[in-house]
Amino acid sequence: MYAKICGIKDTNILKYIISHNFAPKFIGFIVNYKKSKRYVEFYKLKKLINIKKKKINFVAVLVDPKEDILEKIKNLNFDYYQLYDVDPARTKFIKEKYNKKIISALTIENKNDVERYKEYELISDIILFDSKGYDKSESFDHELLKDIPNSVIKMLAGNIQYDDKLDKYSKITDIIDISGSLETLGKKDISKIDIFLENISRIKNAN
């Protein structure tokens, strides 16, 4: 199981995560969702991610992105686009035009929401199953994912705590994605990041 830390907007925190002994596989940046307190304006984003990232994948988190923002970020240091509210046809178009790997984000309330993964599984590289709260990190029943085949690379978000016993998720997801639970007073907390990444590392080494 791998880790994704999302909502990074501070250079020092980014450098700390990249150089961590148990660095995550993915780091996410909020590119166009201005309602989020973790949103990064373009001129800051451009400077923030212009960094040697080692083997970490940088992810642009995009909600219903229009052509103008896609054109603005196309040459930035991103490996994946994480797309919310984008239908399968447009997802395929974005993937092919911008030559990026795709994380299709589905917001989940019930089994019908989960079943939508079938529309994306041949297009997207990873399917993210998230709560309906977007940046508010609400909960949903993670057991709804248990019947999805192993051929689908799954990412899981939605009110997962940094100090949870994350091994309980190892049979239903490949990647744990968290953001808000790594924060204290609205800012990423290094001590919580350490606990989360060490937690993921223990699970990887145990399997």
C-alpha positions as CSV (number, residue, x, y, z in Angstrom):
1,M,0.0,0.0,0.0
2,Y,1.3,3.4,-1.0
3,A,0.7,7.0,0.4
4,K,-0.5,10.2,-1.2
5,I,-0.3,13.4,0.8
6,C,-2.6,16.1,-0.7
7,G,-3.0,19.8,-0.3
8,I,0.6,20.9,-0.1
9,K,1.2,24.7,-0.5
10,D,4.3,25.3,1.6
11,T,7.9,24.9,0.1
12,N,9.5,23.8,3.4
13,I,6.8,21.2,4.0
14,L,7.2,20.0,0.4
15,K,11.0,19.7,0.8
16,Y,10.5,17.8,4.1
17,I,8.2,15.3,2.5
18,I,10.4,14.7,-0.6
19,S,13.5,14.1,1.6
20,H,11.6,11.8,4.1
21,N,13.0,8.3,4.7
22,F,9.5,7.0,3.9
23,A,8.5,9.5,1.3
24,P,5.0,9.0,-0.3
25,K,4.5,7.8,-3.8
26,F,2.3,10.8,-4.6
27,I,2.0,14.5,-3.5
28,G,-1.1,16.4,-4.6
29,F,-1.6,20.2,-5.2
30,I,-5.0,21.9,-5.4
31,V,-4.8,23.7,-8.8
32,N,-8.2,25.2,-9.6
33,Y,-10.6,24.6,-6.7
34,K,-10.6,28.1,-5.1
35,K,-13.1,27.1,-2.4
36,S,-10.4,24.9,-0.8
37,K,-8.1,26.5,1.8
38,R,-5.3,24.4,0.2
39,Y,-5.7,26.1,-3.2
40,V,-2.5,27.3,-4.6
41,E,-2.5,30.3,-7.0
42,F,-0.8,29.6,-10.4
43,Y,2.2,31.9,-9.9
44,K,2.9,30.3,-6.5
45,L,2.2,26.8,-7.8
46,K,4.7,27.2,-10.7
47,K,7.4,28.2,-8.2
48,L,6.4,25.6,-5.6
49,I,6.7,22.5,-7.8
50,N,9.8,23.6,-9.7
51,I,11.8,21.2,-7.5
52,K,13.7,17.9,-7.8
53,K,11.0,15.5,-6.7
54,K,13.1,12.3,-6.8
55,K,10.8,9.3,-7.5
56,I,7.6,11.0,-6.2
57,N,4.7,11.6,-8.5
58,F,3.3,15.2,-8.5
59,V,-0.5,15.3,-8.9
60,A,-2.6,18.3,-10.1
61,V,-6.0,18.1,-8.4
62,L,-8.5,19.6,-10.8
63,V,-12.3,20.0,-10.4
64,D,-14.1,20.3,-13.8
65,P,-11.1,21.9,-15.4
66,K,-11.6,24.2,-18.4
67,E,-9.3,24.6,-21.3
68,D,-7.6,27.7,-20.0
69,I,-6.2,26.1,-16.8
70,L,-5.2,22.9,-18.6
71,E,-3.2,25.1,-21.0
72,K,-1.6,27.1,-18.2
73,I,-0.4,24.0,-16.4
74,K,0.5,21.7,-19.3
75,N,4.3,22.3,-19.0
76,L,4.5,22.2,-15.2
77,N,6.1,19.4,-13.2
78,F,3.1,17.2,-13.0
79,D,2.9,13.4,-13.6
80,Y,-0.8,12.9,-12.9
81,Y,-4.0,14.9,-13.3
82,Q,-6.6,14.0,-10.6
83,L,-10.0,14.8,-12.2
84,Y,-13.2,15.5,-10.3
85,D,-16.5,16.0,-12.2
86,V,-15.1,15.0,-15.6
87,D,-17.0,12.5,-17.7
88,P,-15.3,9.6,-19.3
89,A,-15.1,11.1,-22.8
90,R,-13.5,14.3,-21.6
91,T,-11.2,12.3,-19.4
92,K,-9.9,10.4,-22.4
93,F,-9.5,13.7,-24.3
94,I,-7.5,15.3,-21.5
95,K,-5.3,12.2,-21.1
96,E,-4.5,12.0,-24.8
97,K,-4.1,15.8,-25.4
98,Y,-1.8,16.5,-22.4
99,N,-0.1,13.1,-22.2
100,K,-0.6,12.8,-18.4
101,K,-1.6,9.8,-16.3
102,I,-5.1,10.2,-14.9
103,I,-6.6,9.7,-11.5
104,S,-10.4,9.7,-11.9
105,A,-12.0,10.8,-8.6
106,L,-15.4,9.5,-7.8
107,T,-17.4,10.9,-4.9
108,I,-19.1,8.1,-3.0
109,E,-22.3,7.9,-1.0
110,N,-23.7,4.5,-2.1
111,K,-23.0,1.4,-4.1
112,N,-24.3,3.0,-7.3
113,D,-21.6,5.7,-7.0
114,V,-18.9,3.0,-6.6
115,E,-20.1,1.2,-9.7
116,R,-19.3,4.2,-11.9
117,Y,-15.6,3.0,-11.8
118,K,-16.6,0.7,-14.7
119,E,-17.0,3.8,-16.9
120,Y,-13.4,4.9,-16.2
121,E,-11.4,1.7,-15.7
122,L,-10.2,1.4,-19.3
123,I,-9.3,5.1,-19.5
124,S,-7.8,6.1,-16.1
125,D,-4.6,4.8,-14.5
126,I,-6.0,5.1,-11.0
127,I,-9.6,5.4,-9.6
128,L,-9.9,7.5,-6.5
129,F,-12.9,6.8,-4.2
130,D,-13.5,9.9,-2.2
131,S,-16.3,11.3,0.0
132,K,-18.9,13.8,-1.2
133,G,-17.3,16.5,0.8
134,Y,-14.4,17.3,-1.5
135,D,-12.0,19.2,0.7
136,K,-14.2,18.7,3.8
137,S,-13.1,15.1,4.2
138,E,-16.4,13.5,5.1
139,S,-16.8,9.7,5.6
140,F,-18.4,7.0,3.5
141,D,-18.6,3.2,4.0
142,H,-15.2,1.9,2.7
143,E,-16.6,-1.6,2.7
144,L,-18.5,-0.6,-0.5
145,L,-15.2,-1.1,-2.4
146,K,-14.5,-4.7,-1.3
147,D,-15.9,-6.3,-4.5
148,I,-13.9,-4.2,-7.0
149,P,-11.4,-6.4,-8.8
150,N,-7.7,-6.2,-8.1
151,S,-7.1,-5.2,-11.7
152,V,-8.3,-1.7,-10.8
153,I,-5.7,0.4,-9.1
154,K,-7.6,2.0,-6.2
155,M,-6.9,5.1,-4.2
156,L,-9.0,5.8,-1.1
157,A,-9.8,9.1,0.6
158,G,-12.4,10.5,2.9
159,N,-11.9,11.1,6.7
160,I,-9.0,8.7,7.1
161,Q,-6.9,9.7,10.1
162,Y,-3.1,9.8,10.0
163,D,-2.8,7.6,13.1
164,D,-5.5,5.1,12.1
165,K,-4.6,1.4,11.9
166,L,-4.2,1.6,8.2
167,D,-3.7,-2.1,7.7
168,K,-7.5,-2.5,7.8
169,Y,-7.6,-0.8,4.4
170,S,-4.9,-3.0,2.8
171,K,-7.4,-5.4,1.3
172,I,-9.6,-2.7,-0.3
173,T,-7.2,-0.1,-1.6
174,D,-3.7,0.2,-3.1
175,I,-3.1,3.9,-2.1
176,I,-4.2,5.9,0.9
177,D,-4.8,9.6,0.2
178,I,-5.0,12.1,3.1
179,S,-4.8,15.8,3.6
180,G,-6.8,17.4,6.4
181,S,-5.9,14.9,9.2
182,L,-2.2,15.8,8.7
183,E,-2.9,19.4,9.7
184,T,-2.9,21.3,13.0
185,L,-4.6,24.7,13.0
186,G,-4.9,24.6,9.2
187,K,-1.3,23.8,8.4
188,K,0.5,20.6,7.6
189,D,2.1,19.2,10.8
190,I,5.5,17.4,10.4
191,S,4.9,15.2,13.4
192,K,1.6,13.9,11.9
193,I,3.2,13.4,8.5
194,D,6.0,11.3,10.2
195,I,3.4,9.1,11.9
196,F,1.4,8.6,8.7
197,L,4.4,7.8,6.5
198,E,5.9,5.4,9.1
199,N,2.5,3.7,9.4
200,I,2.3,3.1,5.7
201,S,5.9,1.9,5.6
202,R,5.2,-0.7,8.3
203,I,2.3,-2.1,6.3
204,K,4.4,-2.2,3.1
205,N,7.2,-4.1,4.9
206,A,4.7,-6.5,6.5
207,N,3.2,-7.6,3.2
